[in-house]
């Protein structure tokens, strides 16, 4: 994830974490870069950058459902980029 932030690229990471009571859970982090133009000109260089990170508890979910969670996060990025 550090490399993705430094290079302004998207990434998805699955991280094991623990709750206060010691229960293990799996967290899927989808990190996206969102670029905005600083002007209304469509040919202007995209300059302003935002980082969007979506955390999803995917403990016990099948790989198919995890992929859907990732697709939903990508849809959120696209909606943010349009606004």
The first five atom37 places (N, CA, C, CB, O) and aatype in JSON, in Angstrom:
{
  "aatype": [20, 20, 20, 20, 20, 20, 20, 20, 20, 20, 20, 20, 20, 20, 20, 20, 20, 20, 20, 20, 20, 20, 20, 20, 20, 20, 20, 20, 20, 20, 20, 20, 20, 20, 20, 20, 20, 20, 20, 20, 20, 20, 20, 20, 20, 20, 20, 20, 20, 20, 20, 20, 20, 20, 20, 20, 20, 20, 20, 20, 20, 20, 20, 20, 20, 20, 20, 20, 20, 20, 20, 20, 20, 20, 20, 20, 20, 20, 20, 20, 20, 20, 20],
  "atom_mask": [
    [1, 1, 1, 1, 1],
    [1, 1, 1, 1, 1],
    [1, 1, 1, 1, 1],
    [1, 1, 1, 1, 1],
    [1, 1, 1, 1, 1],
    [1, 1, 1, 1, 1],
    [1, 1, 1, 1, 1],
    [1, 1, 1, 1, 1],
    [1, 1, 1, 1, 1],
    [1, 1, 1, 1, 1],
    [1, 1, 1, 1, 1],
    [1, 1, 1, 1, 1],
    [1, 1, 1, 1, 1],
    [1, 1, 1, 1, 1],
    [1, 1, 1, 1, 1],
    [1, 1, 1, 1, 1],
    [1, 1, 1, 1, 1],
    [1, 1, 1, 1, 1],
    [1, 1, 1, 1, 1],
    [1, 1, 1, 1, 1],
    [1, 1, 1, 1, 1],
    [1, 1, 1, 1, 1],
    [1, 1, 1, 1, 1],
    [1, 1, 1, 1, 1],
    [1, 1, 1, 1, 1],
    [1, 1, 1, 1, 1],
    [1, 1, 1, 1, 1],
    [1, 1, 1, 1, 1],
    [1, 1, 1, 1, 1],
    [1, 1, 1, 1, 1],
    [1, 1, 1, 1, 1],
    [1, 1, 1, 1, 1],
    [1, 1, 1, 1, 1],
    [1, 1, 1, 1, 1],
    [1, 1, 1, 1, 1],
    [1, 1, 1, 1, 1],
    [1, 1, 1, 1, 1],
    [1, 1, 1, 1, 1],
    [1, 1, 1, 1, 1],
    [1, 1, 1, 1, 1],
    [1, 1, 1, 1, 1],
    [1, 1, 1, 1, 1],
    [1, 1, 1, 1, 1],
    [1, 1, 1, 1, 1],
    [1, 1, 1, 1, 1],
    [1, 1, 1, 1, 1],
    [1, 1, 1, 1, 1],
    [1, 1, 1, 1, 1],
    [1, 1, 1, 1, 1],
    [1, 1, 1, 1, 1],
    [1, 1, 1, 1, 1],
    [1, 1, 1, 1, 1],
    [1, 1, 1, 1, 1],
    [1, 1, 1, 1, 1],
    [1, 1, 1, 1, 1],
    [1, 1, 1, 1, 1],
    [1, 1, 1, 1, 1],
    [1, 1, 1, 1, 1],
    [1, 1, 1, 1, 1],
    [1, 1, 1, 1, 1],
    [1, 1, 1, 1, 1],
    [1, 1, 1, 1, 1],
    [1, 1, 1, 1, 1],
    [1, 1, 1, 1, 1],
    [1, 1, 1, 1, 1],
    [1, 1, 1, 1, 1],
    [1, 1, 1, 1, 1],
    [1, 1, 1, 1, 1],
    [1, 1, 1, 1, 1],
    [1, 1, 1, 1, 1],
    [1, 1, 1, 1, 1],
    [1, 1, 1, 1, 1],
    [1, 1, 1, 1, 1],
    [1, 1, 1, 1, 1],
    [1, 1, 1, 1, 1],
    [1, 1, 1, 1, 1],
    [1, 1, 1, 1, 1],
    [1, 1, 1, 1, 1],
    [1, 1, 1, 1, 1],
    [1, 1, 1, 1, 1],
    [1, 1, 1, 1, 1],
    [1, 1, 1, 1, 1],
    [1, 1, 1, 1, 1]
  ],
  "atom_positions": [
    [[0.83, -1.19, 0.0], [0.0, 0.0, 0.0], [0.88, 1.25, 0.0], [-0.95, 0.0, 1.21], [0.53, 2.26, -0.62]],
    [[1.99, 1.19, 0.69], [2.9, 2.34, 0.73], [3.37, 2.69, -0.68], [4.11, 2.06, 1.64], [3.42, 3.86, -1.06]],
    [[3.73, 1.68, -1.46], [4.18, 1.9, -2.83], [3.07, 2.51, -3.67], [4.67, 0.59, -3.46], [3.33, 3.39, -4.49]],
    [[1.84, 2.06, -3.49], [0.71, 2.6, -4.24], [0.5, 4.07, -3.93], [-0.58, 1.81, -3.93], [0.19, 4.86, -4.83]],
    [[0.67, 4.46, -2.67], [0.52, 5.86, -2.29], [1.63, 6.71, -2.9], [0.54, 6.01, -0.75], [1.39, 7.8, -3.41]],
    [[2.86, 6.19, -2.86], [3.99, 6.94, -3.4], [3.9, 7.11, -4.91], [5.3, 6.24, -3.05], [4.28, 8.16, -5.44]],
    [[3.38, 6.09, -5.62], [3.31, 6.14, -7.08], [1.94, 6.55, -7.61], [3.68, 4.8, -7.65], [1.72, 6.6, -8.82]],
    [[1.01, 6.84, -6.69], [-0.37, 7.23, -7.04], [-1.03, 6.2, -7.95], [-0.37, 8.6, -7.73], [-1.6, 6.54, -8.99]],
    [[-0.94, 4.94, -7.55], [-1.6, 3.86, -8.28], [-2.61, 3.18, -7.36], [-0.55, 2.82, -8.81], [-2.53, 3.3, -6.14]],
    [[-3.56, 2.49, -7.96], [-4.58, 1.79, -7.2], [-4.03, 0.47, -6.67], [-5.84, 1.54, -8.06], [-3.13, -0.12, -7.28]],
    [[-4.57, 0.0, -5.56], [-4.18, -1.32, -5.06], [-5.28, -1.86, -4.15], [-2.83, -1.26, -4.31], [-6.09, -1.12, -3.6]],
    [[-5.27, -3.18, -4.02], [-6.17, -3.87, -3.1], [-5.3, -4.76, -2.24], [-7.29, -4.69, -3.85], [-4.48, -5.52, -2.76]],
    [[-5.46, -4.67, -0.92], [-4.69, -5.49, 0.0], [-5.63, -6.16, 0.99], [-3.63, -4.65, 0.75], [-6.62, -5.56, 1.42]],
    [[-5.32, -7.39, 1.33], [-6.08, -8.11, 2.34], [-5.21, -8.2, 3.59], [-6.51, -9.54, 1.83], [-4.07, -8.68, 3.53]],
    [[-5.75, -7.74, 4.7], [-4.97, -7.61, 5.93], [-5.67, -8.36, 7.06], [-4.77, -6.13, 6.3], [-6.88, -8.23, 7.24]],
    [[-4.9, -9.14, 7.81], [-5.43, -9.77, 9.02], [-5.28, -8.79, 10.17], [-4.69, -11.13, 9.34], [-4.24, -8.14, 10.33]],
    [[-6.31, -8.68, 10.97], [-6.27, -7.77, 12.1], [-7.0, -8.42, 13.27], [-6.92, -6.39, 11.74], [-7.6, -9.48, 13.13]],
    [[-6.93, -7.78, 14.44], [-7.55, -8.34, 15.63], [-8.39, -7.28, 16.34], [-6.49, -8.91, 16.58], [-7.99, -6.12, 16.45]],
    [[-9.55, -7.71, 16.83], [-10.41, -6.82, 17.61], [-9.87, -6.74, 19.03], [-11.88, -7.32, 17.61], [-8.95, -7.48, 19.39]],
    [[-10.42, -5.84, 19.82], [-9.98, -5.67, 21.22], [-10.06, -6.97, 22.01], [-10.83, -4.6, 21.91], [-9.23, -7.23, 22.87]],
    [[-11.08, -7.78, 21.7], [-11.25, -9.03, 22.44], [-10.36, -10.16, 21.93], [-12.7, -9.46, 22.38], [-10.45, -11.29, 22.42]],
    [[-9.51, -9.87, 20.94], [-8.58, -10.86, 20.4], [-9.1, -11.64, 19.22], [-8.21, -11.8, 21.46], [-8.38, -12.47, 18.66]],
    [[-10.34, -11.4, 18.81], [-10.93, -12.09, 17.67], [-10.27, -11.61, 16.38], [-12.46, -11.86, 17.62], [-10.18, -10.41, 16.13]],
    [[-9.81, -12.56, 15.56], [-9.18, -12.22, 14.29], [-10.24, -11.91, 13.24], [-8.27, -13.38, 13.81], [-11.29, -12.56, 13.19]],
    [[-9.97, -10.91, 12.41], [-10.84, -10.63, 11.27], [-9.99, -10.25, 10.07], [-11.87, -9.51, 11.6], [-8.85, -9.81, 10.21]],
    [[-10.56, -10.43, 8.88], [-9.87, -10.14, 7.63], [-10.46, -8.85, 7.05], [-10.0, -11.33, 6.61], [-11.67, -8.73, 6.88]],
    [[-9.59, -7.91, 6.75], [-10.0, -6.61, 6.24], [-9.46, -6.44, 4.83], [-9.5, -5.46, 7.17], [-8.25, -6.57, 4.6]],
    [[-10.33, -6.17, 3.88], [-9.9, -5.89, 2.51], [-9.85, -4.38, 2.33], [-10.86, -6.55, 1.45], [-10.86, -3.7, 2.5]],
    [[-8.69, -3.85, 2.0], [-8.5, -2.41, 1.81], [-8.33, -2.14, 0.31], [-7.26, -1.89, 2.62], [-7.39, -2.64, -0.31]],
    [[-9.22, -1.37, -0.24], [-9.13, -0.96, -1.65], [-8.72, 0.5, -1.66], [-10.5, -1.19, -2.42], [-9.47, 1.37, -1.2]],
    [[-7.53, 0.77, -2.18], [-6.98, 2.13, -2.21], [-7.0, 2.62, -3.65], [-5.54, 2.16, -1.63], [-6.44, 1.98, -4.54]],
    [[-7.64, 3.76, -3.87], [-7.76, 4.32, -5.21], [-7.29, 5.77, -5.23], [-9.21, 4.23, -5.71], [-7.47, 6.5, -4.26]],
    [[-6.68, 6.16, -6.33], [-6.34, 7.57, -6.53], [-7.45, 8.2, -7.36], [-4.94, 7.72, -7.24], [-7.92, 7.62, -8.34]],
    [[-7.85, 9.39, -6.98], [-8.89, 10.13, -7.69], [-8.27, 11.45, -8.13], [-10.18, 10.35, -6.79], [-7.84, 12.25, -7.3]],
    [[-8.24, 11.66, -9.42], [-7.65, 12.88, -9.98], [-8.76, 13.84, -10.38], [-6.75, 12.54, -11.2], [-9.82, 13.43, -10.86]],
    [[-8.5, 15.11, -10.18], [-9.44, 16.16, -10.59], [-8.68, 17.19, -11.4], [-10.14, 16.81, -9.37], [-7.52, 17.48, -11.12]],
    [[-9.34, 17.74, -12.38], [-8.74, 18.81, -13.17], [-8.87, 20.11, -12.4], [-9.41, 18.92, -14.57], [-9.88, 20.37, -11.75]],
    [[-7.83, 20.93, -12.47], [-7.87, 22.23, -11.8], [-8.57, 23.3, -12.64], [-6.46, 22.69, -11.46], [-8.66, 24.45, -12.23]],
    [[-9.06, 22.92, -13.81], [-9.77, 23.88, -14.65], [-10.92, 23.17, -15.35], [-8.82, 24.54, -15.69], [-11.06, 21.95, -15.24]],
    [[-11.72, 23.91, -16.07], [-12.84, 23.33, -16.79], [-12.43, 22.8, -18.16], [-13.95, 24.35, -16.95], [-13.22, 22.14, -18.84]],
    [[-11.21, 23.07, -18.58], [-10.72, 22.62, -19.88], [-10.47, 21.11, -19.84], [-9.43, 23.39, -20.28], [-9.71, 20.64, -18.99]],
    [[-11.09, 20.33, -20.73], [-10.92, 18.88, -20.7], [-9.5, 18.42, -21.04], [-11.89, 18.24, -21.66], [-9.14, 17.28, -20.74]],
    [[-8.7, 19.28, -21.65], [-7.34, 18.9, -22.03], [-6.31, 19.32, -20.98], [-6.98, 19.52, -23.37], [-5.12, 19.05, -21.12]],
    [[-6.78, 19.96, -19.94], [-5.89, 20.42, -18.87], [-5.37, 19.21, -18.09], [-6.62, 21.42, -17.92], [-6.09, 18.23, -17.89]],
    [[-4.15, 19.28, -17.67], [-3.53, 18.21, -16.9], [-4.29, 18.0, -15.58], [-2.05, 18.53, -16.62], [-4.67, 18.95, -14.91]],
    [[-4.5, 16.76, -15.24], [-5.15, 16.43, -13.98], [-4.15, 16.68, -12.85], [-5.67, 14.95, -13.97], [-3.06, 16.1, -12.85]],
    [[-4.51, 17.51, -11.91], [-3.53, 17.91, -10.91], [-3.93, 17.52, -9.49], [-3.31, 19.38, -10.98], [-3.14, 16.91, -8.77]],
    [[-5.11, 17.86, -9.07], [-5.51, 17.62, -7.7], [-5.71, 16.12, -7.5], [-6.79, 18.4, -7.34], [-6.37, 15.47, -8.3]],
    [[-5.14, 15.58, -6.43], [-5.21, 14.15, -6.18], [-5.83, 13.89, -4.81], [-3.82, 13.5, -6.26], [-5.48, 14.54, -3.82]],
    [[-6.75, 12.95, -4.78], [-7.35, 12.49, -3.53], [-7.1, 10.99, -3.44], [-8.89, 12.84, -3.46], [-7.08, 10.3, -4.46]],
    [[-6.93, 10.5, -2.25], [-6.81, 9.07, -2.04], [-8.09, 8.58, -1.37], [-5.55, 8.71, -1.18], [-8.51, 9.12, -0.34]],
    [[-8.7, 7.57, -1.96], [-9.93, 6.99, -1.45], [-9.62, 5.58, -0.99], [-11.07, 7.0, -2.53], [-9.17, 4.75, -1.78]],
    [[-9.86, 5.3, 0.29], [-9.59, 3.96, 0.82], [-10.89, 3.4, 1.37], [-8.48, 3.99, 1.92], [-11.53, 4.01, 2.24]],
    [[-11.27, 2.24, 0.86], [-12.49, 1.58, 1.31], [-12.08, 0.33, 2.08], [-13.44, 1.22, 0.11], [-11.41, -0.55, 1.54]],
    [[-12.48, 0.26, 3.35], [-12.2, -0.9, 4.2], [-13.44, -1.76, 4.28], [-11.73, -0.46, 5.63], [-14.54, -1.26, 4.54]],
    [[-13.27, -3.06, 4.05], [-14.41, -3.98, 4.11], [-14.01, -5.21, 4.92], [-14.88, -4.38, 2.69], [-12.98, -5.83, 4.65]],
    [[-14.82, -5.55, 5.91], [-14.59, -6.77, 6.68], [-15.05, -7.94, 5.81], [-15.36, -6.74, 8.07], [-16.25, -8.09, 5.55]],
    [[-14.12, -8.76, 5.36], [-14.45, -9.88, 4.46], [-14.24, -11.22, 5.14], [-13.61, -9.8, 3.19], [-14.1, -12.25, 4.48]],
    [[-14.21, -11.22, 6.47], [-14.03, -12.45, 7.23], [-15.12, -13.45, 6.86], [-14.05, -12.16, 8.75], [-16.31, -13.15, 6.94]],
    [[-14.71, -14.63, 6.47], [-15.66, -15.71, 6.18], [-16.37, -15.6, 4.85], [-16.67, -15.76, 7.24], [-17.22, -16.44, 4.55]],
    [[-16.05, -14.61, 4.05], [-16.71, -14.47, 2.74], [-15.96, -15.29, 1.69], [-16.78, -12.99, 2.32], [-14.75, -15.45, 1.77]],
    [[-16.7, -15.8, 0.72], [-16.08, -16.56, -0.37], [-15.3, -15.63, -1.28], [-17.16, -17.33, -1.18], [-15.48, -14.41, -1.23]],
    [[-14.43, -16.19, -2.1], [-13.62, -15.38, -3.03], [-14.53, -14.62, -4.0], [-12.64, -16.28, -3.82], [-14.23, -13.49, -4.36]],
    [[-15.63, -15.23, -4.41], [-16.58, -14.58, -5.33], [-17.17, -13.32, -4.69], [-17.71, -15.55, -5.73], [-17.28, -12.28, -5.34]],
    [[-17.55, -13.41, -3.43], [-18.13, -12.26, -2.73], [-17.05, -11.2, -2.5], [-18.76, -12.7, -1.38], [-17.34, -10.01, -2.59]],
    [[-15.82, -11.61, -2.2], [-14.72, -10.66, -2.02], [-14.48, -9.87, -3.31], [-13.44, -11.39, -1.59], [-14.21, -8.67, -3.27]],
    [[-14.57, -10.55, -4.45], [-14.4, -9.86, -5.73], [-15.52, -8.86, -5.97], [-14.34, -10.86, -6.89], [-15.29, -7.8, -6.54]],
    [[-16.73, -9.19, -5.52], [-17.85, -8.25, -5.66], [-17.64, -7.03, -4.77], [-19.18, -8.93, -5.31], [-17.97, -5.92, -5.16]],
    [[-17.1, -7.24, -3.57], [-16.78, -6.12, -2.68], [-15.78, -5.2, -3.36], [-16.21, -6.63, -1.32], [-15.91, -3.98, -3.3]],
    [[-14.77, -5.79, -4.02], [-13.77, -4.99, -4.74], [-14.41, -4.24, -5.9], [-12.63, -5.89, -5.25], [-14.08, -3.08, -6.13]],
    [[-15.3, -4.88, -6.62], [-15.99, -4.22, -7.74], [-16.85, -3.06, -7.24], [-16.86, -5.23, -8.52], [-16.92, -2.01, -7.89]],
    [[-17.51, -3.24, -6.1], [-18.31, -2.17, -5.53], [-17.44, -0.97, -5.14], [-19.08, -2.68, -4.31], [-17.85, 0.18, -5.31]],
    [[-16.25, -1.24, -4.61], [-15.33, -0.16, -4.26], [-14.88, 0.59, -5.51], [-14.11, -0.72, -3.5], [-14.75, 1.81, -5.48]],
    [[-14.64, -0.13, -6.59], [-14.24, 0.5, -7.85], [-15.38, 1.38, -8.38], [-13.84, -0.56, -8.9], [-15.13, 2.46, -8.91]],
    [[-16.61, 0.92, -8.26], [-17.77, 1.72, -8.67], [-17.83, 3.01, -7.87], [-19.07, 0.92, -8.5], [-18.13, 4.07, -8.41]],
    [[-17.55, 2.92, -6.57], [-17.52, 4.12, -5.73], [-16.47, 5.09, -6.22], [-17.26, 3.75, -4.25], [-16.72, 6.3, -6.27]],
    [[-15.3, 4.59, -6.59], [-14.24, 5.47, -7.13], [-14.74, 6.2, -8.37], [-12.95, 4.65, -7.47], [-14.55, 7.41, -8.51]],
    [[-15.39, 5.48, -9.27], [-15.87, 6.07, -10.51], [-16.93, 7.14, -10.22], [-16.45, 4.99, -11.44], [-16.96, 8.18, -10.89]],
    [[-17.78, 6.9, -9.25], [-18.78, 7.92, -8.88], [-18.15, 9.16, -8.3], [-19.78, 7.35, -7.9], [-18.56, 10.27, -8.6]],
    [[-17.13, 8.98, -7.46], [-16.43, 10.11, -6.86], [-15.72, 10.91, -7.94], [-15.41, 9.63, -5.79], [-15.73, 12.14, -7.91]],
    [[-15.11, 10.23, -8.9], [-14.36, 10.9, -9.95], [-15.27, 11.74, -10.85], [-13.59, 9.87, -10.78], [-14.83, 12.76, -11.38]],
    [[-16.51, 11.33, -11.02], [-17.45, 12.07, -11.87], [-17.96, 13.34, -11.21], [-18.61, 11.19, -12.23], [-18.32, 14.3, -11.9]],
    [[-18.0, 13.35, -9.88], [-18.59, 14.51, -9.2], [-17.61, 15.63, -9.0], [-19.14, 14.11, -7.87], [-17.96, 16.67, -8.44]]
  ]
}
